[in-house]
Amino acid sequence: MLVFPVLGSLLFGALFFRLWYIQVVKAEELTEKAEASRVIKVDKLAPRGLMFDRRGNMVAGVKSEIVVTAVPVDVRKNPEVLDRVAQILGVDRKRLQEK
């Protein structure tokens, strides 16, 4: 009759001790390992090719573009920012405001 409660208590105690060991003693080491495996650094860009249609017109290729994003609420609070961005990009302020 006492075998099962004692065995259960021992197993529960071993489980509790193991969880405590992992969360308290090994926490810093495991956190460092997790951070190291989370970041993947790519040193080289993947090579891209050019695609042409049968007439020789480029369909897909490498084309650099300027992408500007803004939060509409912030732009409404500071309208002078829109004027400055329009000046830097060399476009009309109304065109930026529409987008």
DSSP file (Angstrom, degrees, kcal/mol; ACC not computed):
  #  RESIDUE AA STRUCTURE BP1 BP2  ACC     N-H-->O    O-->H-N    N-H-->O    O-->H-N    TCO  KAPPA ALPHA  PHI   PSI    X-CA   Y-CA   Z-CA
    1    1 A M              0   0    0      0, 0.0     3,-0.1     0, 0.0     0, 0.0   0.000 360.0 360.0 360.0 -32.3    0.0    0.0    0.0
    2    2 A L     >  +     0   0    0      1,-0.2     4,-1.9     2,-0.1     5,-0.2   0.604 360.0  78.5 -87.8 -10.7    2.8    2.4    0.7
    3    3 A V  H  > S+     0   0    0      2,-0.2     4,-2.7     1,-0.2     5,-0.2   0.936  94.2  45.6 -65.4 -47.3    4.8    1.5   -2.4
    4    4 A F  H  > S+     0   0    0      2,-0.2     4,-2.8     1,-0.2     5,-0.2   0.925 114.4  45.7 -68.3 -45.6    2.7    3.6   -4.9
    5    5 A P  H  > S+     0   0    0      0, 0.0     4,-2.3     0, 0.0    -1,-0.2   0.909 117.0  45.7 -63.6 -38.5    2.5    6.8   -2.8
    6    6 A V  H  X S+     0   0    0     -4,-1.9     4,-2.4     2,-0.2    -2,-0.2   0.927 115.1  46.7 -68.5 -44.0    6.2    6.7   -2.0
    7    7 A L  H  X S+     0   0    0     -4,-2.7     4,-2.4    -5,-0.2     5,-0.2   0.910 113.6  49.0 -63.4 -42.7    7.1    5.9   -5.6
    8    8 A G  H  X S+     0   0    0     -4,-2.8     4,-2.6    -5,-0.2    -2,-0.2   0.907 111.3  49.5 -62.9 -42.4    4.8    8.7   -6.8
    9    9 A S  H  X S+     0   0    0     -4,-2.3     4,-2.5    -5,-0.2    -2,-0.2   0.892 111.1  49.6 -64.4 -39.9    6.3   11.1   -4.3
   10   10 A L  H  X S+     0   0    0     -4,-2.4     4,-2.5     2,-0.2    -2,-0.2   0.921 112.8  46.3 -64.7 -44.1    9.8   10.2   -5.4
   11   11 A L  H  X S+     0   0    0     -4,-2.4     4,-2.4     2,-0.2    -2,-0.2   0.914 114.1  48.1 -64.7 -42.6    9.0   10.7   -9.1
   12   12 A F  H  X S+     0   0    0     -4,-2.6     4,-2.6     2,-0.2    -2,-0.2   0.902 112.3  49.8 -64.2 -40.6    7.2   14.0   -8.4
   13   13 A G  H  X S+     0   0    0     -4,-2.5     4,-2.5     2,-0.2    -2,-0.2   0.896 110.7  49.3 -64.1 -40.9   10.2   15.1   -6.3
   14   14 A A  H  X S+     0   0    0     -4,-2.5     4,-2.3     2,-0.2    -2,-0.2   0.904 112.2  48.4 -65.4 -40.9   12.7   14.2   -9.1
   15   15 A L  H  X S+     0   0    0     -4,-2.4     4,-2.5     2,-0.2    -2,-0.2   0.929 112.2  48.8 -63.9 -45.6   10.6   16.0  -11.7
   16   16 A F  H  X S+     0   0    0     -4,-2.6     4,-2.4     1,-0.2    -2,-0.2   0.918 111.8  49.0 -60.2 -45.0   10.4   19.1   -9.4
   17   17 A F  H  X S+     0   0    0     -4,-2.5     4,-2.4     2,-0.2    -1,-0.2   0.909 111.2  49.6 -62.8 -42.5   14.1   19.1   -8.8
   18   18 A R  H  X S+     0   0    0     -4,-2.3     4,-2.3     2,-0.2    -2,-0.2   0.918 111.5  48.1 -64.5 -44.0   14.9   18.7  -12.5
   19   19 A L  H  X S+     0   0    0     -4,-2.5     4,-2.6     1,-0.2     5,-0.2   0.911 112.3  49.5 -63.6 -41.3   12.6   21.6  -13.4
   20   20 A W  H  X>S+     0   0    0     -4,-2.4     4,-2.5    -5,-0.2     5,-0.7   0.916 110.5  51.3 -61.9 -42.8   14.1   23.8  -10.7
   21   21 A Y  I  X>S+     0   0    0     -4,-2.4     5,-2.1     1,-0.2     4,-0.6   0.904 113.3  44.1 -61.4 -43.7   17.6   22.9  -12.0
   22   22 A I  I  <5S+     0   0    0     -4,-2.3    -1,-0.2     3,-0.2    -2,-0.2   0.924 119.7  40.6 -69.1 -44.0   16.8   23.9  -15.6
   23   23 A Q  I  <5S+     0   0    0     -4,-2.6    -2,-0.2    -5,-0.2    -1,-0.2   0.784 130.2  22.7 -80.1 -27.1   14.9   27.1  -14.7
   24   24 A V  I  <5S+     0   0    0     -4,-2.5     4,-0.3    -5,-0.2    -3,-0.2   0.860 129.3  33.0-105.3 -53.0   17.3   28.4  -11.9
   25   25 A V  I  <<S+     0   0    0     -5,-0.7     3,-0.3    -4,-0.6     4,-0.3   0.926 129.6  31.4 -76.1 -45.3   20.7   26.9  -12.3
   26   26 A K  S  ><S+     0   0    0     -5,-2.1     4,-2.5     1,-0.2     5,-0.3   0.340  88.9 104.9 -95.7   6.3   20.9   26.5  -16.1
   27   27 A A  H  > S+     0   0    0     -6,-0.2     4,-2.2     1,-0.2     5,-0.2   0.906  80.4  45.7 -58.0 -48.1   18.8   29.6  -17.0
   28   28 A E  H  > S+     0   0    0     -4,-0.3     4,-2.1    -3,-0.3    -1,-0.2   0.922 114.7  47.2 -64.8 -44.6   21.6   31.9  -18.0
   29   29 A E  H  > S+     0   0    0     -4,-0.3     4,-2.1     1,-0.2    -1,-0.2   0.913 113.9  47.3 -62.7 -43.8   23.4   29.3  -20.2
   30   30 A L  H  X S+     0   0    0     -4,-2.5     4,-2.2     1,-0.2    -1,-0.2   0.849 109.6  53.9 -69.3 -33.6   20.2   28.2  -21.9
   31   31 A T  H  X S+     0   0    0     -4,-2.2     4,-2.3    -5,-0.3    -1,-0.2   0.917 108.7  49.0 -65.1 -42.6   19.2   31.8  -22.5
   32   32 A E  H  X S+     0   0    0     -4,-2.1     4,-2.3     2,-0.2    -2,-0.2   0.904 111.0  49.9 -63.1 -41.9   22.5   32.5  -24.2
   33   33 A K  H  X S+     0   0    0     -4,-2.1     4,-1.9     2,-0.2    -1,-0.2   0.902 110.7  50.0 -63.8 -40.4   22.1   29.4  -26.4
   34   34 A A  H  X S+     0   0    0     -4,-2.2     4,-1.0     1,-0.2    -2,-0.2   0.917 111.6  47.9 -64.9 -42.8   18.6   30.4  -27.4
   35   35 A E  H  X S+     0   0    0     -4,-2.3     4,-1.1     1,-0.2     3,-0.3   0.893 111.0  51.6 -64.3 -39.3   19.8   33.9  -28.4
   36   36 A A  H  < S+     0   0    0     -4,-2.3    -1,-0.2     1,-0.2    -2,-0.2   0.863 112.2  45.2 -67.2 -35.7   22.7   32.6  -30.4
   37   37 A S  H  < S+     0   0    0     -4,-1.9    -1,-0.2     1,-0.2    -2,-0.2   0.647 104.7  64.1 -83.4 -13.3   20.5   30.2  -32.4
   38   38 A R  H  < S+     0   0    0     -4,-1.0     2,-0.5    -3,-0.3    -1,-0.2   0.840  91.9  68.9 -77.2 -33.8   17.8   32.9  -33.0
   39   39 A V     <  -     0   0    0     -4,-1.1     2,-0.5    -3,-0.1    -1,-0.1  -0.762  60.6-174.8 -94.7 125.2   20.1   35.1  -35.1
   40   40 A I        -     0   0    0     -2,-0.5     2,-0.5     2,-0.0    -3,-0.1  -0.981  11.6-153.8-119.4 121.6   21.1   34.0  -38.5
   41   41 A K        -     0   0    0     -2,-0.5     2,-0.6     2,-0.0    -2,-0.0  -0.824   4.5-162.2-100.9 129.2   23.6   36.2  -40.3
   42   42 A V        -     0   0    0     -2,-0.5    -2,-0.0     1,-0.1     3,-0.0  -0.946   7.4-177.9-110.7 115.9   23.7   36.2  -44.1
   43   43 A D        +     0   0    0     -2,-0.6     2,-0.4     1,-0.1    -1,-0.1   0.798  65.9  49.8 -84.5 -29.7   26.9   37.7  -45.4
   44   44 A K  S    S-     0   0    0      3,-0.0     2,-0.2     0, 0.0    -1,-0.1  -0.874  79.7-124.8-114.3 143.0   26.3   37.4  -49.2
   45   45 A L        -     0   0    0     -2,-0.4    -2,-0.0     1,-0.1     3,-0.0  -0.555  36.9-103.7 -77.1 148.8   23.2   38.5  -51.1
   46   46 A A        -     0   0    0     -2,-0.2     2,-0.2     1,-0.1    -1,-0.1  -0.546  40.8-110.2 -71.5 134.6   21.6   35.8  -53.2
   47   47 A P        -     0   0    0      0, 0.0     2,-0.4     0, 0.0    -1,-0.1  -0.447  34.2-158.2 -69.0 137.0   22.4   36.3  -56.9
   48   48 A R        -     0   0    0     -2,-0.2     2,-0.2    -3,-0.0    14,-0.1  -0.894   1.7-147.6-115.8 146.0   19.5   37.4  -59.0
   49   49 A G        -     0   0    0     -2,-0.4     2,-0.4    12,-0.1     0, 0.0  -0.641  17.4-112.6-107.5 167.6   19.1   37.0  -62.7
   50   50 A L        -     0   0    0     -2,-0.2     2,-0.5    11,-0.1    11,-0.2  -0.797  24.5-152.9 -98.5 142.1   17.4   39.1  -65.4
   51   51 A M  E     -A   60   0A   0      9,-3.2     8,-3.3    -2,-0.4     9,-1.5  -0.965  12.2-173.1-118.9 131.2   14.3   37.8  -67.2
   52   52 A F  E     -A   58   0A   0     -2,-0.5     6,-0.2     6,-0.3     2,-0.1  -0.901  18.5-129.5-121.3 149.1   13.4   38.9  -70.7
   53   53 A D    >   -     0   0    0      4,-2.5     3,-1.8    -2,-0.3     6,-0.0  -0.261  45.5 -85.9 -84.3-177.3   10.3   38.2  -72.8
   54   54 A R  T 3  S+     0   0    0      1,-0.3    -1,-0.1     2,-0.1    -2,-0.0   0.686 128.4  54.8 -67.8 -16.9   10.5   37.0  -76.3
   55   55 A R  T 3  S-     0   0    0      2,-0.1    -1,-0.3     0, 0.0     3,-0.1   0.471 120.4-105.2 -92.9  -2.3   10.9   40.5  -77.7
   56   56 A G  S <  S+     0   0    0     -3,-1.8     2,-0.3     1,-0.3    -2,-0.1   0.522  73.1 141.0  92.9   5.8   13.9   41.3  -75.5
   57   57 A N        -     0   0    0      1,-0.1    -4,-2.5     2,-0.0     2,-0.4  -0.651  58.7-111.9 -82.2 136.9   12.1   43.5  -73.0
   58   58 A M  E     +A   52   0A   0     -2,-0.3    -6,-0.3    -6,-0.2     3,-0.1  -0.535  36.5 175.3 -72.0 126.2   13.1   43.0  -69.4
   59   59 A V  E     +     0   0A   0     -8,-3.3     2,-0.4     1,-0.4    -7,-0.2   0.816  69.4   9.0 -96.5 -42.3   10.3   41.5  -67.4
   60   60 A A  E    S+A   51   0A   0     -9,-1.5    -9,-3.2     2,-0.0    -1,-0.4  -0.999  77.8 121.6-142.7 141.0   12.1   41.0  -64.1
   61   61 A G        -     0   0    0     -2,-0.4     2,-0.6   -11,-0.2   -11,-0.1  -0.917  62.2 -52.2-170.4-164.7   15.4   42.2  -62.8
   62   62 A V        +     0   0    0     -2,-0.3     2,-0.4   -14,-0.1    -2,-0.0  -0.827  54.1 164.5 -96.2 122.3   17.3   44.2  -60.2
   63   63 A K        -     0   0    0     -2,-0.6     2,-0.3     2,-0.0    -2,-0.0  -0.972  28.5-138.1-141.3 121.9   15.9   47.7  -59.8
   64   64 A S        +     0   0    0     -2,-0.4     2,-0.3     2,-0.0    -2,-0.0  -0.584  26.3 179.6 -81.8 142.7   16.7   50.0  -56.9
   65   65 A E        -     0   0    0     -2,-0.3     2,-0.6     2,-0.0    -2,-0.0  -0.973  29.1-124.5-139.3 152.5   13.9   52.0  -55.4
   66   66 A I        -     0   0    0     -2,-0.3     2,-0.5     2,-0.0    -2,-0.0  -0.883  27.1-166.3 -96.5 126.2   13.4   54.5  -52.6
   67   67 A V        -     0   0    0     -2,-0.6     2,-0.5     2,-0.0    -2,-0.0  -0.964   5.3-175.1-116.9 122.9   10.7   53.5  -50.3
   68   68 A V        -     0   0    0     -2,-0.5     2,-0.3     2,-0.0    -2,-0.0  -0.969   2.3-175.9-119.1 129.5    9.3   56.0  -47.8
   69   69 A T        +     0   0    0     -2,-0.5     2,-0.3     2,-0.0    -2,-0.0  -0.914   2.4 178.8-123.0 152.8    6.8   55.1  -45.1
   70   70 A A        -     0   0    0     -2,-0.3     3,-0.1     4,-0.0    -2,-0.0  -0.991  32.9-117.2-148.8 153.3    5.0   57.3  -42.6
   71   71 A V    >>  -     0   0    0     -2,-0.3     4,-2.0     1,-0.1     3,-0.6  -0.845  25.6-142.8 -90.9 119.0    2.5   56.9  -39.9
   72   72 A P  H 3> S+     0   0    0      0, 0.0     4,-2.3     0, 0.0     5,-0.2   0.840  98.4  54.6 -54.6 -37.7   -0.6   59.0  -40.9
   73   73 A V  H 3> S+     0   0    0      1,-0.2     4,-1.7     2,-0.2     5,-0.1   0.912 109.5  47.4 -63.1 -41.6   -1.3   60.2  -37.3
   74   74 A D  H <> S+     0   0    0     -3,-0.6     4,-1.8     1,-0.2    -1,-0.2   0.871 110.6  51.7 -67.5 -36.5    2.3   61.5  -37.0
   75   75 A V  H  < S+     0   0    0     -4,-2.0     7,-0.3     1,-0.2    -2,-0.2   0.892 109.0  50.6 -68.2 -38.4    2.1   63.3  -40.3
   76   76 A R  H  < S+     0   0    0     -4,-2.3    -1,-0.2    -5,-0.2    -2,-0.2   0.861 111.1  49.0 -66.3 -34.4   -1.1   65.0  -39.3
   77   77 A K  H  < S+     0   0    0     -4,-1.7    -1,-0.2     1,-0.3    -2,-0.2   0.842 122.9  32.4 -72.1 -33.1    0.4   66.1  -36.1
   78   78 A N    >X  +     0   0    0     -4,-1.8     3,-1.6    -5,-0.1     4,-0.6  -0.717  65.2 170.2-125.7  79.2    3.6   67.5  -37.8
   79   79 A P  H 3> S+     0   0    0      0, 0.0     4,-1.2     0, 0.0     3,-0.5   0.741  73.5  69.8 -65.2 -21.1    2.6   68.8  -41.3
   80   80 A E  H 3> S+     0   0    0      1,-0.2     4,-2.0     2,-0.2     5,-0.1   0.758  88.5  65.3 -68.1 -21.4    6.0   70.4  -41.8
   81   81 A V  H <> S+     0   0    0     -3,-1.6     4,-2.6     1,-0.2    -1,-0.2   0.904  98.0  53.0 -65.0 -40.3    7.5   66.9  -42.1
   82   82 A L  H  X S+     0   0    0     -4,-0.6     4,-2.3    -3,-0.5    -1,-0.2   0.891 108.4  50.2 -63.2 -39.7    5.5   66.3  -45.3
   83   83 A D  H  X S+     0   0    0     -4,-1.2     4,-2.0     2,-0.2    -1,-0.2   0.917 111.6  48.2 -63.0 -42.7    7.0   69.5  -46.8
   84   84 A R  H  X S+     0   0    0     -4,-2.0     4,-2.4     2,-0.2    -2,-0.2   0.908 112.0  48.2 -66.2 -42.3   10.5   68.4  -45.9
   85   85 A V  H  X S+     0   0    0     -4,-2.6     4,-2.7     2,-0.2     5,-0.2   0.908 110.7  51.8 -65.5 -41.3   10.1   64.9  -47.3
   86   86 A A  H  X>S+     0   0    0     -4,-2.3     5,-1.8    -5,-0.2     4,-1.4   0.889 110.9  48.7 -61.4 -38.5    8.6   66.3  -50.5
   87   87 A Q  H  <5S+     0   0    0     -4,-2.0    -2,-0.2     2,-0.2    -1,-0.2   0.920 112.2  47.7 -67.2 -43.8   11.6   68.7  -50.8
   88   88 A I  H  <5S+     0   0    0     -4,-2.4    -2,-0.2     1,-0.2    -1,-0.2   0.919 117.8  40.8 -64.1 -43.8   14.1   65.9  -50.2
   89   89 A L  H  <5S-     0   0    0     -4,-2.7    -1,-0.2    -5,-0.2    -2,-0.2   0.671 105.9-126.8 -80.5 -16.4   12.5   63.5  -52.7
   90   90 A G  T  <5 +     0   0    0     -4,-1.4     2,-0.3     1,-0.3    -3,-0.2   0.859  66.3 122.8  74.2  35.3   11.8   66.3  -55.3
   91   91 A V      < -     0   0    0     -5,-1.8    -1,-0.3    -6,-0.2     2,-0.2  -0.794  69.5 -85.2-123.1 168.1    8.1   65.5  -55.6
   92   92 A D     >  -     0   0    0     -2,-0.3     4,-1.5     1,-0.1     3,-0.2  -0.478  29.0-133.4 -74.1 141.6    5.0   67.5  -55.1
   93   93 A R  H  > S+     0   0    0      1,-0.2     4,-2.4     2,-0.2     5,-0.2   0.869 105.7  56.8 -62.9 -37.5    3.6   67.8  -51.6
   94   94 A K  H  > S+     0   0    0      1,-0.2     4,-2.2     2,-0.2    -1,-0.2   0.875 103.2  54.3 -63.5 -37.0    0.0   67.0  -52.8
   95   95 A R  H  > S+     0   0    0      1,-0.2     4,-1.6     2,-0.2    -1,-0.2   0.914 110.7  45.3 -63.8 -42.1    1.2   63.8  -54.4
   96   96 A L  H  < S+     0   0    0     -4,-1.5    -2,-0.2     1,-0.2    -1,-0.2   0.895 111.0  53.5 -66.8 -39.4    2.7   62.6  -51.1
   97   97 A Q  H  < S+     0   0    0     -4,-2.4    -2,-0.2     1,-0.2    -1,-0.2   0.869 106.6  52.5 -65.2 -36.0   -0.4   63.7  -49.2
   98   98 A E  H  <        0   0    0     -4,-2.2    -1,-0.2     1,-0.3    -2,-0.2   0.904 360.0 360.0 -64.6 -40.8   -2.6   61.6  -51.5
   99   99 A K     <        0   0    0     -4,-1.6    -1,-0.3    -5,-0.2    -2,-0.2   0.505 360.0 360.0 -74.7 360.0   -0.5   58.5  -51.0
